[in-house]
Amino acid sequence: MSVLRGLRWCLIACGLLAGAGLAATATAAPSPVLVLGRISDDPATHYAQLKPLLDYVVPRMHEVGIRRGEILMAPDARQMSSYLRRGRVDWVSETTGAAMLLEQRGSAHPLVMTERAGLREFHTVFFVRRDSPIQSLKQLRGHTLALQNASSTSGYLLPMLELVRNGIACDVLLSPDDSQVPGSVGYLMVGSKLNISAFVHQHLIDAGAFSNADWDDERHLPQVFKRDFRIVHRSAPVPRAVEMVRTGMDPAVERRLRVVLLQAASDPKAGPALKRFFGTTAFHPLDAASRRRLDALSAGLHRVRDQVE
């Protein structure tokens, strides 16, 4: 993260904390408070997406002593894990890759599975310009790849895992003009999904990767870009997202939060809040099959950490 970008994030985050009365102390949140967290590089936008569902949930948690909701965001998984371990955050909504990073750090565990825009799973697409000579994942060797950031499931974790599984070496770049190790894929973090599209479209980077949902979302891939792109590879699907709760959370609070979330999709009063909550359409129980898929993804992320990072 650049100094300017880091300063911008801090200023935005501080503004939210001061203006909205969010969790801002180093001590654990008091028992009447439910703190919802999010790994974010855009706190202002994410705050607006998180707050409606938190406002819906809190009144339905009164029977277990919850009276107030707060929001606390972190720029990366490391910081969020610290918040969870210290009791400053109780509940985190994340895509599965980021969620498994939190679980690997021992700070949180899955509560329920999250369905977004009617999708219970998603996958990563690798794409290039139509005039590119690249036709397959293996042909990315010697070329460059635009990714989002290290906390993004579809825009970093899944692409890196796919490259590792196919025996393709990866080399981080500091700029589009940076040189890479011959025969490797040079990857550049560009900060947003729209930037991924733009860097590829402007011939700054050879290929990009993000989710199939992003491929069909004009906010991340404008039609004027999409018509010049083609997909060269798709990863295996993974669960879409997970609601995580901190290790050591009061069992009664955890049980009640699970019930409230699982019932939300059938409550008309929750509809607007769910829509704002990253397009959530339902929450589903964490069954044995879902747990196995999360474990498989977690094992894959260990490979990425060991072989790439």
N, C-alpha and C positions, 0 to 999 in steps of 0.2 A: 504494500500500500504506500503510495507516495505521501510525502509530508503534507502537501496541500490537500490531498484527498482525506488523509487522516484528520487534519485540522477541521475540514468541512464536516466530517462525520461527527467529530466531538462537539462542534458548535451546534449542530442540529440536535444531537442527543441531549446536550445540556439544556437546550431550549425546551425540549419536550419535558424533561425532568422538572424544570422550574415551572413551566406553564401548566402542567397537568397533574402535579402532585404525585409523580411516579416514584417507585422505590429508588432511593438514592443513598441509603446509609449502608455501612459495612456490616451491620448486624443483621441477623435473620429476620424475615418479615414476621410481625406479630401474628398470632394464631387467627385473629378475625380477618386477615387479609389473604386473598388469593392472588398471587403474582403470575401473570402470563408473560412468557418471554419469547423472543424471536431473534435468530441470527440474521442481521440485516446490514445492508450497505445503503439503505434508503429508509431511515427511521421514520421520517415524516409520513411517507406513503404507507408503510406497514402499520404505523400506529392507527391510522384511519381504518385499516382492514381488520385489526385485532379488536379494537374497543367495542364494536357493537355486539360481538359474541360474548365477550367478557361481561358486558352489561346484562346480557340475557342470562348467563350462567349464575352470576353472584346471587340474585334473589332466590334462586332455586337451591342454594347451598346453605340457607339460613339454619336448617335443622342440624347441621354439623358445625355451626359456629362462625361461618363465613359471613361477614357483613360488608366487605369492601373489596374492590378489585383494583389492581395496579398493573402497570406494564413496564417491563425493563428489557431493553434490547442490547445485544452485544455484536461487535463487528465480525467475530469468528467463533468457531466451535470451542477453542481453548478458553476464551473469556466466558462464554456461556456455561461451559462445564464448571468453571470456578464459581459462577453465580449459583448454580445448582448445588454444588457441594456445600456452599456456605449458607444455603437456605434462603438466598435472596430471590430465587425464582422457583416456583412450584410446578409450573406446567409450560411445556414448550411445544409449539406446532412446527414440524419440519418435514421436508421430503425425506425419504427413507435413508439415503446416504448420510446426510448430516445427522439424522437421528441415531444411526448406528455409530457414528463417531462419538456422540455423547455417551452412548451406552458403553463403548469400549473404554472410555475414561472413568467408568464406574460411577457416573454422576446421575444417571437417569435410566428409566426402563419404559418400555412401551405400555400404553394404557389402552388405546383403541386404534384401529386402522381408519384412515381418512380417505374418503372418495371425493374427488374434485372434478367438476364438470361432467359427472356421470362416469368417470374413469376410476377404476380401482387399481389400475396399473398403468405404467407408461414405459417408454424406452427412449434411448438416445438415437438420433439420426446424425450421420456424418454427411455433409453436403459440400459441393464444389460449384463453381460456375459451369455453365453448360459448355463453354469453350475450353474447359480444363482437360488435360490428357489423363487425369486420374479417373480410374474406373472401379477401383476396389479399395478396401482398407489397406491391404498389403502394399498397394501402390502409393500410399502416403509417405513411405520411406523417402527421405531426402526432401520432403516438403514441409510446409508449416501449417499449424492448426490453431485456430482461435478458440479459446475457452473462456468461461465466465470468471469464476473465482474458486478458491480451494474448498469452499463450503457448499458449492452447487452440486447436487446429485447428477442431473442430466447434463450440466454444462462443465463438469470437471471429473467427478468421481467415476461415473459410468464410462465416459470416453477413455479415461486412463486405464480403467480395469479392462476394457475391450482391447486396448493396445497391448497391455501386459499379457493377457490370455493368448494373444496371437503372436507373441514373441517379438514384438516391435519395440525397439529401444526409444526412449523419450528424452528430450533435452529441453530444459526451460530456456526461454528467450526473454531478454529484457526490453526488446523493441522489435518492430517488424524488420528492421535492417540488421538485427543481430545474426551472427552466423551460428550454425549448429554442428554437432558432430556428424560427419558424413554417414549416411545410411540410417540416421535416426529421424524421428518426427520432432521438429522443433515446435514447442507449444508456447503461446503467449496468452497471458491473462489480460482480458480487455474490459472486465468490469460489469458488463451487462449483456443481455441477450441481443438487444438491438445493435450493440457495438459488434458482436460476433458477425451478424448479418452484414453490417456496413463494411467491416474490414475485408470480408471476402468479396463483397460486391465491388469494392474500390481497388481490387487487385493487390491489397496490402498483405494479405494472408491467403494461402492456397485453399484452405478448407476450414469449415466450422462444425461445431457439434453442440446440439441442445436437444430438448425433448420433442417427441412427435406432437405434443400439445402446442409447443412453441412454434413448430413448423406451420401450424394452422391458425396462429394468432397474429393478426396484423400489427399488434403493438410491438411484437418482437421480430416479425418478418414481414415488412411491407410488401404488398403485391408487386410493386415496381421492382423490388429485389427478387422476389420469389420466382418470377417468370424467367429469370436468368440463371436459376439454380437447378441442380438435380441431386438426388440422394444417391450416395454410393455404398452406404452400409447402414444397417440397423443393429442395435444391440439386442440382447435378450430382454424381455420385459421384467420389471421389478414392481413391487407395490408402490402406489402413488405417493402416499404420505402417511405419517404416524403422529399421533398425539403422545408426547412423552411426559412423564412426571418424575420428580426428583426422588432419588433414593432417600429413604427415611421419612417420606411424607406420612402424615397421620393416616392410618388405614381407613378410618371412617370418612375422611375427606376424599381420599382416593376412590373409595367405593362410590360415594355419592356423585363425584365428578364423572365417573364412568357411566352411571345411570343417566345423568342429565344429558350427556353428549349422545348416548345411544338413542335416547328418546327424541332428540331435537328435530330430526328429519320429519317426524310425524306430527310436530307441533307447528301449526301455521304461524304462530307468533315468532318462531325462530327463523322463518324463511328469509327475511331481509338480512338478518345478521349472518346467516350461513352464506348467503350470496356474497356479502362483502368479505367473508373469511376465506379469501383465495378461491372463490367459486366452489366452496364445499357443498356437496349435495347430500352427503350422509356420513355417519360414522358407523363402523362395523366392529364386532367383537374380535379380539385377538385370538384366533383359533390356532390349532396345532399346525395346520398347513401354512398359515401366515407366519408363524414363528419360525418354521423351517426355512421359508424364503428369506426372512430377515437374517437368520443365522448364516445362510449361504452368501448373502450380500456382505455381511460383516466380515466373513472369511476372505472374500475377494478384496475388500478394502484394506485388510491387513497386508495382502500381497502388494497392493499399490504403495502402501507406506514403506514396506520393506524394500521394494525393487525400484521405486521411482523417487520417493521423497527422502 
